[in-house]
Amino acid sequence: MATPATTTGEPPEPDSLYAHETREENMPWWQRNFLLNQPVLFGTWDGVFTTVMVNIFGIIVFLRMGWIVGTAGVANAILLLAFCTALALITVFSAIGIVERCQIQSGGIYFLVSHVLGGRLGGAVGLIYALGQAVATGLVAVGFAESVAHLFDSESRTLTKVIAIATLALLTAINTAGVSWVVRLQLLLLGFLALAVVDFLLGALFTSDPSHGISRFSYARLRENAEPMYQQVNCTPVGFERIIPEQSFFTVFGHFWRCLGVNMSGDLKDPHKSIPLGELSAVGVSSSVCFLFIMILGATGDRLSLICDNLISEKVILIFIIFIAGGDIYDNEA
C-alpha cells in the first residue's frame, strides 16, 4: 500500500514504535542521551549561570585569595579584580555578539571559533582547546585528590593517585550518561559553593584565631594590608619552613580568573537570551563575592599568614568541612 502523502506532498514521518527504535539504533553513540528518553534543553540559570559560577570559583577564590591579598595588598587586589572582570566582560560581550548574529548549533566554544575564523583555523584552535581541557582536567583531579587526602591527614602519593583516577572515572560516567546529569551535579555543587561562601562570611563576624594570624574584622588591619609586599618573604616566623620568592604585579595577575559558559550553547532552549543573561549575571555575582573575600581577608589576616598559609581562608570559617567541600568544587567540575 502506498504511503499517504501530507498536504505538502511529502511523506509523513514514521510514527510506529519500530520506526522510532530504528532511528535510535542508527544514531551515532555520541549523539545519544543515555538514561534519558529525549534530549533535555536548559534555561538561563541551570544551563549557563550554574556552569559559569562552578567554573569560576574554587582553588583561586578559596585557597589562593589570601596569598593574592597578602602579596598585592588590598588596593592592588581590588585593581586586579577590576582588570580581570573587564577582561572577562570583553570575552563575554564578544561571545554575545557572535551568538546574536548567527544560528546557534552544538559545539560550544568550537562552534563560535570556527564560525568567526573559518573551518580550518577553527578546527586547529578547537583541537588545541580540547587537548588543553583534557590536560587541565587531569591536573585539577590531582588537586582535588590532594585536598581529600588532606582531610585524612595523609600525604600518600598512592592514595592521591587512586582518588584522582576514581574522580575521573566518576566524572566520565556522569558525562557519558548525558548533559542532564552533568547539570544536576552542577546544581548540587553550586549549593555547596553557596554554603561555603555563607560559612566564610559568618566566620568573619565571629571567628578569632590569633595563633594562626586571624583576628576580628578590623579597619586598622585593613589599612596595614592595603599596600603591596612583593619582596621575598621568609615564612619561618609563622611556622612554615619555606621562603616565598619575590613577586610582581604581573605574577599575581597570572593567578587570577577563569570564565566559561557558552560550551552548552547547543543544549539551551533559548541561547540568544540565556547566554547573555547567564554570563553577565555570573560574572557580576562572582566579582562581588571575590570583592567580599578580598576585604574580609585584608581586614582579618596577618600579612605573613596571608602570604605563607595557603589555607588561611579555612581559619576564618565556622564549619571546616563545608568550606573544604566548596573549595573542591572547581576541581570536580573543571
Secondary structure, 3 states (H helix, E strand, C coil): CCCCCCCCCCCCCCCCHHHHHHHHHHCCHHHCCCCCCCCCCECHHHHHHHHHHHHHCCHHHHHHHHHHHHHHHHHHHHHHHHHHHHHHHHHHHHHHHHHHCCCCCCCCHHHHHHHHHCHHHHHHHHHHHHHHHHHHHHHHHHHHHHHHHHHCCCCCHHHHHHHHHHHHHHHHHHHHHCHHHHHHHHHHHHHHHHHHHHHHHHHHHHCCEHHHCECCCCHHHHHHCCCCCCCCEECHHHCCCCEECCCCHHHHHCCCCCCCCHHHHHHECCHHHHHHHHHHHHHHHHHHHHHHHHHHHHHHECHHHHHHCCCHHHHCCCCHHHHHHHHCHHHHHC
